[in-house]
Amino acid sequence: MGGIPTNRFGEVVYNGPEGERSCAGLYAIGEAACVSVHGANRLGGNSLLEIIVFGRACGNQVMKRLKQHRYHPALDKDCWQKGVERVESWLGELNRSGGSDCNIANIRLRMQTIMQEHFSVYRTDEVMREGVQRLETLAAELPEARLSDGNRIFNTELIEAMELENLMSLARVTAAGALARIESRGAHARDDYPDRDDTVWMKHTLASIRDEHVKLDYKPVRVRPMTVESFPPRKRVY
C-alpha cells in the first residue's frame, strides 16, 4: 500500500543525483514505512515484519548512531520561521476572499466525496481522470478558505485547517499515482486494466509536490534476498 521509503535499517531514503541516499537521523518503521521486501503493506504478516523485524533493526541503528553522534547538528537560527508563517497564514488572514461556503469543513467534505466517487477500489481511466481534475480545482480553492475562529490559545479549527492541507497533498499524489499506474495491483483494481503487469509496473511510485504541481517518479522493488534464493512473484488468485 505504500509508505515512507526506507532501507533495511529503517533510515528514510530519497533519490539523489547519485542514486538512493539515506537521510541521516530520520527513521520510519511499521506501517508508515516501505522497506520494499514484499508486496503491498496491508496484511497482518506484512505489518508484523515491518514493525518487529525492521523495527528491531531500526532501533539498533538508532543506538549505533547515537553512540557516534551524541549531539544533534546545529540548527539554523531561523528554522522556526516556516512553522510560524504557516500558522500565521491562517490566523492572520481571517478575512480571506473565499465566500461563506469556502470553509474547512466544506472543502474537506468535498475532497472526501471526490476520493470516494473517483478513487474507490474499482477504477477506470475516465473516472480517475475526472477525479484528478476535480481534485486539482478544489486544491486551488484551499488557500482562500476562511477560518471563523481567530483564537490563538486553543483553536481546533486551526488544527483542522492544517490537517486538511496535509490530507489534500496526500489525496493529490494518491490520485495522480493511481491514474498513471496502468494495471491492477493489490487494492488498485482497474476495470480497464484488470491484470497485473510485472514487466512494466513492478516498481514503487514516488510522489512529490513541486511548485504546486504533482511530480511522479519511480524506484525498483527489491526482489533479491540477502541470504536465500529469490521467490518469483506469482499471479494472485482465489
N, C-alpha and C positions, 0 to 999 in steps of 0.2 A: 504493500500500500504506500510505501514511501517513508520519508523521514529525513532527518539531517544526515548528510553523508559523513561517514567516519571510516577510519582504518580499523584494524583488528584490536587496537589498543583503546578505542573509544575517542581518539583525537579527531576533532572535526576537520574535514579536508575540503579543499576547494581547488578548482582548476586554475593554475597559474600559467605564465608564458612558457615555463619549462615542464609542464605537466602537473600531476596531482601534488599538492603541497598540504602539509598539516598546519593548522592554526594553533600556534604554541599556547598552551594553557587553557584552551577551550575544549570541552568534552561533551559528549552526548551518549546516553545509554538508554536501554529499554525501548519501548515502542516509539519514542521520539527519534530514535536513531535508525539509520540504514547502513549496516555493515557490509551488505551485499554478499552474503554467503548462501542465500537461498532465495526462494520466490517471495511472493507478497507477504509482508509482515502483518498477518492478520490472525493466524491460528494460535491456539494455546501453546503448542510446541515451539512455534517460532518466537512467541513472546518470552517464553522461558529461556530460550537460547540467547535472546538479546539481553536479558537482564541478569541471568545467572552466569553464563559463560563469559560474555563480553563485559558484563558489569564487574566481575572479579578482575578481568584483565585491565579494565579501565581504572579500578581502584588501585591496583598495583602500579600502573603507570603514573597516576597522580602522586602516590607516595614517592616514587622514584624521582619525579620532577621536583617535588618539594625539598628533597634532600639536596638537590643540585641548585635550586633557586629558592632560597629561604625568604626572599622579599620580592614583591611584585615590581615590575618595571615602573619607572617614574611616569606619572600621568601628566598629560597636558593640563596646564593650569586653567584652561577654558573648556575642559572636556564636558563640564556640566551644562554648557550653554544650550546645546541642541535639545536636551530634555526639557529645559525651562521654556525654550522657544516653542516646542511642540504644545506644551500646556497653554502657554500664552496665546497661541494661535486660535485656541478655542475660547478661553476666558476673556481674552482681550478683544474679541470680535462678536459680542452678543448680538449686535445689530447687523448681521450679515445680510446679503441681498436676497437670500432664499425666502420663499413665501412661508405661510403658516404650516403647510404640509411638508416642508423641507426640513424635517427634524430627524433626530437619530432613530427613533422607533420606527418611523415610516420608511426610511431608507433601508434599515435592517430587514424589515418585513418584506420589502420588495426584492432585496437581494436573496433572501431565503426562498422566495417564490420562484425566482428565476432559476436558482440552482435545483430546486425540486422539479420544475417543469422541463428543464432542458438538459440536466446532467444527472438524471436518476440512473439506475443500474443499466437499463436498456436504452441505447443511444443510436442516433443516426447523424450523418454529416449535416443534413439540413437543419435538424432540431438544434444541434450544438452550435452551428454557425450563427443561427438567430440568437441563441443564448449568449454567445460571446459579444455580439453587437449590443444587445440589451444591457449586458453587464458593464461594458465599457461606457455606455451612455450614462448609466447610473453612477458609476465611479466618478465621472466628471461632475456630478451634482454634489458629491460629498463635501468638497471644500466650501460649498455655500450653505451647508446645513447649519441650523441655528440651535443654540442652547438656550433654554429658558431659565436655567439656574446658574447664577454667577457666584455661588458660594465658593470660597477658597479654603474652607476648613474641612468640610465633608460634603463631597459632591458626587453622587452616584451617576448622575447624567454625564459628567465629565469622563468617568471611568468607562461608561458605555460607549461614549464617542471614540475614545482611544481604542477600545476593544474592536469597534466597528472598522476603524482604519486597518487594524491587523487582519480582521476577517475578510475585508474587501480585497486586500492584497492576496490572501490565500485563495479566495474564490476566483480571482482573475487568473492566477497562474495554474490553478487546477483546471479551469475551463480551457485555457489555451493549450495546455499539455494534452488534455483529452481529445480535443479537436485534431491535433497534429498526429496522434497515435492511430494509425490506420490498421487496426487489428482488434481482436478481443483478447484480454488477458486479465485473469483474476476478476475483480469487481467491475472492470471496464469491459462491458459486453455490448458490442456494436451489432445491431441487426443487419447493417450493410456490409460488415466485415466480420462474420461470425467466427473465423478461425484465428488461432494464434500464429504469428509469423516470427519464428525464432531467427530466421535468416536476416531480417531487416530490423526487427524491433526488440531483440533481446538486449536491451540497454536501458539505463536509467535516464529519466527526464530530469534535467537540471533547469530550474526556472528562476528568473530574477526580474525585477522591475527597474529599468534604467531610463531616466528622462521621461518618466510617466508611461513608458511602453513596456509590455511584457516581452522578455527575451528568453528564448528556449535554447538549451544546449543539451548535450548527452554525454554519458560516460558508460563504458562497458560494464557488464555484470561479471563479477569474479566467479569463475566456474572451475578453477583449478585448486583443489585442496592441497594443503601443505604436506600431508603425511600419507594420504591414501589416494587411490585412483579416483578420477572424476566420475560422478554419476550423471550420465547424459539426461537431459530433460525429456520428459515424455508427455504425450497428449493427456489432458485432463478429461477423464471420463467418469461416468456414474453408472 
